[in-house]
Amino acid sequence: ARSFSHVLIRDFPQLSIKRKTALRRFIVMMDIFYDRSVKLIISSEVPLQDIICLKDADAKAQDELRLLMDDLKLTMEEARSMALFTGEAEVYTQRRALSR
């Protein structure tokens, strides 16, 4: 971001909640580029508004969340109110990313 005024990314994959680490890294990269006025150009198989897929996580991811809930001794009601379990943070991030 310090070296270039424009960045071009070809064949960018669709990111999803199933790949949270890659999704979060992409979001951090976009934020840095935005803060430094770097123009980001992306080509992808999917339309821009679909580049971040927020459909429900697969069964394995849901099992991992259940284990985390058990470790934290959270009830289902408590977990539903937390952004970690609802996906609210990802929805907000997708909207912010598309606005930039």
Secondary structure as UniProt FT lines:
FT   STRAND          6..12
FT   STRAND          15..16
FT   HELIX           17..19
FT   HELIX           20..35
FT   TURN            36..37
FT   STRAND          39..44
FT   HELIX           48..50
FT   STRAND          52..53
FT   HELIX           59..71
FT   TURN            72..73
FT   HELIX           76..80
FT   HELIX           83..86
FT   HELIX           88..99
//
